[in-house]
Amino acid sequence: MSIKQISAVTLAVRDMTRAVEFYKKLGMEISYGGGDSFFTTFRAGEDALNLILAPGRQHEWWGRVILRVGAVDEVHERLKKAGLEPEEPRDAAWGERFFHIWDPDGNELSFAEVLPSREET
């Protein structure tokens, strides 16, 4: 048996309406559910990011979801214009440019772009 891909990641949220509005500002489109639903799915290419309503959940950091994009600085600027407060983008030693943002429930999202290798420049 070999795993072919991760189909979806599911994050717990305390307020679905608030979470849905946040993820829509990120530019994601709903394929199931919505603000008044117990469970919502956003498409990310062929994969999915799910939100599940867990109103009594206490926040504990557990990891991050990394979303690959083509132009980190453009995404960063779009999110700022949408009224969100992402960290400033930075280059990483492992060859990516990235930034983080947290959703209203404290789930960490990272937007990352692969940098051209030094050999190509």
Wavefront OBJ file of the C-alpha trace (Angstrom):
o trace
v 0.000 0.000 0.000
v 1.232 3.498 -0.776
v -0.424 6.772 0.046
v -1.169 8.735 -3.120
v -1.957 12.135 -1.626
v -3.560 13.971 1.252
v -7.164 14.552 0.254
v -8.026 17.132 2.890
v -7.022 18.795 6.127
v -9.755 19.576 8.689
v -9.504 22.417 11.199
v -11.757 22.947 14.220
v -13.417 26.354 14.570
v -15.577 27.911 17.287
v -17.627 30.206 15.026
v -18.304 28.908 11.507
v -19.645 32.198 10.137
v -16.543 34.104 11.278
v -14.214 31.369 9.980
v -15.949 31.165 6.587
v -15.624 34.938 6.124
v -11.900 34.736 6.949
v -11.229 31.912 4.472
v -13.220 33.701 1.764
v -10.916 36.707 2.267
v -8.006 34.352 1.629
v -9.547 33.731 -1.792
v -10.888 30.234 -1.148
v -14.213 29.084 -2.575
v -16.757 26.960 -0.712
v -17.671 23.649 -2.299
v -19.843 22.426 0.616
v -21.485 23.985 3.652
v -21.159 27.639 4.607
v -21.450 30.029 7.523
v -24.554 28.375 8.980
v -23.217 24.827 8.577
v -21.593 22.384 11.013
v -19.034 21.384 8.353
v -17.623 23.428 5.459
v -15.264 22.467 2.644
v -13.086 24.852 0.659
v -11.323 23.652 -2.488
v -7.578 24.216 -2.825
v -6.754 22.924 -6.288
v -7.654 19.232 -6.225
v -7.396 19.126 -2.434
v -9.693 20.374 0.304
v -9.519 22.383 3.484
v -12.396 21.519 5.805
v -13.720 23.409 8.794
v -15.662 21.610 11.521
v -17.664 23.450 14.159
v -16.332 22.786 17.666
v -17.683 25.658 19.806
v -16.273 24.367 23.105
v -12.770 23.725 21.775
v -9.925 25.394 23.642
v -7.108 26.642 21.422
v -3.836 24.744 21.527
v -1.264 25.157 18.798
v -0.755 21.869 17.022
v 0.815 22.640 13.646
v 0.278 24.546 10.441
v -1.245 24.159 7.003
v 1.137 25.181 4.223
v -0.451 26.482 1.034
v 1.757 26.625 -2.082
v 1.293 29.794 -4.155
v 2.980 31.229 -7.222
v 3.742 34.731 -5.914
v 3.919 35.157 -2.127
v 4.291 38.934 -2.220
v 1.182 39.337 -4.380
v -0.856 37.084 -2.066
v 0.445 38.992 0.965
v -0.587 42.332 -0.543
v -4.043 40.984 -1.496
v -4.645 39.737 2.058
v -3.622 43.094 3.539
v -6.005 44.863 1.147
v -8.749 42.469 2.323
v -8.232 43.768 5.880
v -6.199 40.818 7.187
v -2.931 41.047 9.129
v -0.395 38.522 7.788
v 3.240 38.471 8.919
v 5.726 40.052 6.531
v 7.081 37.671 3.855
v 10.631 36.399 4.255
v 13.059 34.086 2.505
v 13.962 30.785 4.145
v 17.239 28.872 3.987
v 15.380 25.858 2.548
v 14.523 27.752 -0.659
v 11.072 29.197 -0.060
v 9.626 32.660 0.423
v 6.763 32.512 2.907
v 4.589 34.222 5.475
v 2.187 33.083 8.176
v -1.289 34.198 9.152
v -3.627 32.861 11.836
v -7.329 32.317 11.373
v -9.792 33.606 14.007
v -9.458 30.313 15.928
v -5.657 30.369 16.057
v -5.037 27.842 13.254
v -1.753 28.747 11.572
v -1.595 29.002 7.789
v 1.603 29.455 5.823
v 1.696 30.716 2.242
v 4.872 29.592 0.478
v 6.505 30.023 -2.910
v 9.511 28.025 -4.134
v 12.406 30.362 -4.888
v 14.521 29.848 -7.995
v 17.676 27.956 -7.084
v 20.970 29.812 -6.987
v 22.183 27.552 -9.786
v 19.461 28.952 -12.101
v 20.358 32.596 -11.469
l 1 2 3 4 5 6 7 8 9 10 11 12 13 14 15 16 17 18 19 20 21 22 23 24 25 26 27 28 29 30 31 32 33 34 35 36 37 38 39 40 41 42 43 44 45 46 47 48 49 50 51 52 53 54 55 56 57 58 59 60 61 62 63 64 65 66 67 68 69 70 71 72 73 74 75 76 77 78 79 80 81 82 83 84 85 86 87 88 89 90 91 92 93 94 95 96 97 98 99 100 101 102 103 104 105 106 107 108 109 110 111 112 113 114 115 116 117 118 119 120 121
